[in-house]
Each structure stands twice: as structure tokens, then as C-alpha cells.
Amino acid sequence: MEQPAETFLQERKELLEMARSYRQSQILFTCLELGIFDLLAGRWLPAGQVAAASGADERAVELLLNAAAALGWLEKRAEGFSNAPLMERHFTPGAPGLGRRLQLESAFYHRWGNLTQAVRSGKRPPEDRRTTQAEDWVKTFIHALYDAAAPVAPVIAAALALPEKCPLRVLDVGGGHGGYSIALAQRHPLLTATVFELPQVVPVAREIIAKSGMPDRVFVQEGNFQQEDLGSGYDVVLVFGVLNGEPPAGRPVLIRKVFNALNPGGIIVLRDAVLEPDRAGPPEAAIFALQMLLATDSGGLDSRADWDAWLRSAGFSPARPLVLPECIGADLVIATRPPG
Ligand SMILES: C[S@@+](CC[C@H](N)C(=O)[O-])C[C@H]1O[C@@H](n2cnc3c(N)ncnc32)[C@H](O)[C@@H]1O
């Protein structure tokens, strides 16, 4: 059946809008890179002063500020520009850190520009490998992940409902910043946690843990889980955001190592984006799987059925999901090493 011309034109408009949505992303990244929201925190400034303070061209800054105002991110009146309340809440110096998270998104944005090349070759583009080798990449990456984790970690620590008043030992495999261990230690006074991390991440993790006030109960152990075992005697092992960076064959191997590190009765807690059985959804996970093509040599996402099979074959009891509020992101999957 032929579509009415108006519907066809409307669809064309919507497709074009979708294709051009990158422009808004870049406007936001440029505002952040020039420190615009910091400069306009709690005050009104004309474009000339913003340009002088950010070391940018006055005419171009005015164009940028006008576009940001048109998008509702800034307010404009006779004396100049100021942050709209949304930006004031999330991007100003006292706000809890979404700015650093977006610094990372800005780096990812450049990677996405190489998607065609990655799909043609089936490999991570060499340029993206160079970005991750840059000196400050690890620091930026780990701090940005911490900013993402810090507000959700206490919710996860509560949802896990670990036994109170027990001297629990937690292992946080690839724990990065240690934010989840910190939240658990804050909630459970007798709990100690070990963040198991690669050498280049260790100093960043130590710095974050020291600032959190928990260095007496959250430790960092340098190691490489691809080459070493994880130790033993743990009651809880967190594997958050780690499986997706491993090659397919390495994922069940890591789960077996976790089983061996646990005390009988201990639990593994998995957190990662998970694909539907046909791997074509949910959208965020299917898109993230493509991002892994851009960011890793052979990382990727799996389905719950894959996880269940690996857990079963390692010796775990059947896994159960722990559904978290939608704003937290991925749900948790918990499985127990059978007691005795
Ligand atoms: C995506 S980050 C997740 C960090 C944290 N668990 C979270 O959820 O925010 C993956 C972490 O695994 C660590 N990692 C990757 N391979 C590792 C290995 N072979 N041994 C130890 N840590 C590893 C990385 O250094 C990185 O900090």
C-alpha cells in the first residue's frame, strides 16, 4: 500500500534528525571541554567574558552559548548566560562527577567514528588502541567509572543484603576504583575487601580508596587474573563489568577461578550488560556489544543462558537474578558455591 506523502516526509525528517543527533553530543562535549558550565555556575556572564575565561574565540563562543541556550542547557537574558537548573545540578564543580564520566564519553565518541573500519576488519581500530595507551587514559577511565559507580554502589550494597555483624571477606575482581568495595565496607563494619587489579590501575585505586576513608578495610592486590589464581577464603566475590572485556574462552575460566577462591557457601555476584537470547537486544546491550568491538581485542557480551551454563559447569548452585531499580543499570546475578 502506498504511504501518504506526509507520512513519508515525516519519516524522512525523523531519520535525518536521528542521523544528526551527534551534533548535540559534540556541543555538550565542547561546553564541558571549555569549562562553560563551571564558568556559569551560579552567575550570569556575557559571551565576551566566557570567551576570555575559556581562552576561546568570542564570536564562536557566542554561537556555542546560543546553541546551548536553544537546547535548554543555558538560560539567556540581557546580562548574558547562566546554567539552566539541570546543568547546574549535574555539571558544576560541587556536583557528583557526571562531567568526568562525559569526558570518557567524549573519547568514546571519537572511537565510534571508526566503526565502519572496525566492522570491515573485525578488529579494534589501531587508533583506538593508541588512545588507551596514552599516559592519562587509565586515570581518566578509572575516575570516570568511579563517578558512575559512586552513587549506585550504596544501593547495590543494600540490595545484596549480606549478613550483618559477620566478619566477611570480599574479593572485587577487576574492581577498578574500588567503589563497590568501599560501599560494602561502609555498610558492614566487620567486612574487609580486596580489589584485585592490574598494576597500572593499582595507584589510582589506592588514591580513591584513601580518599574514601576506608584504606584500613579495603585493600588493593596487584595481579592479572588471566595469569594468576585469585587466592582463597572469600565469602563474596564481585565480578562487575569484567566479563565483557575478556575473550569468549576466558569468561568461563574466570568463573571457575572465582569458584576456587570462594569458601563453601560463598557467593559470586555478576554484573554486566546481558543480551537477549537472540542477541538483538535490549538496545543498550546490543549497542554496548558493538562498543566492545571498538574498545577491546575480543571482548563482548553474553546471554543469561551463557552465564548460567558457565556457573553450572564451575559447580555453582543455580543462579538467581537480583533485580535493581531501572536507574541503576544492569541487574545482578548471584550464585552460591554449595556448602560442604
Ligand atoms: C570496566 S572496568 C570495571 C571496573 C569496576 N568493576 C566497575 O564495575 O566499575 C574492568 C576492570 O577490570 C580490570 N581488569 C581487566 N583485565 C584484568 C586482569 N587480567 N586482571 C585484573 N584486572 C583486570 C581493568 O583494569 C578494569 O579496571
The ligand as a Gaussian input file, in Angstrom:
#p B3LYP/6-31G(d) Opt

LIG

0 1
 C       35.177000      -1.959000      33.033000
 S       36.271000      -1.987000      34.361000
 C       35.163000      -2.357000      35.705000
 C       35.588000      -1.700000      36.998000
 C       34.600000      -1.923000      38.153000
 N       34.486000      -3.320000      38.493000
 C       33.252000      -1.366000      37.801000
 O       32.302000      -2.110000      37.600000
 O       33.139000      -0.128000      37.714000
 C       37.131000      -3.513000      34.177000
 C       38.301000      -3.599000      35.156000
 O       38.900000      -4.902000      35.054000
 C       40.287000      -4.746000      35.174000
 N       40.958000      -5.889000      34.524000
 C       40.895000      -6.207000      33.196000
 N       41.651000      -7.292000      32.953000
 C       42.212000      -7.654000      34.136000
 C       43.074000      -8.715000      34.513000
 N       43.532000      -9.584000      33.598000
 N       43.425000      -8.808000      35.822000
 C       42.971000      -7.910000      36.738000
 N       42.129000      -6.896000      36.429000
 C       41.749000      -6.772000      35.147000
 C       40.565000      -3.446000      34.439000
 O       41.823000      -2.902000      34.827000
 C       39.384000      -2.595000      34.839000
 O       39.633000      -1.806000      35.977000

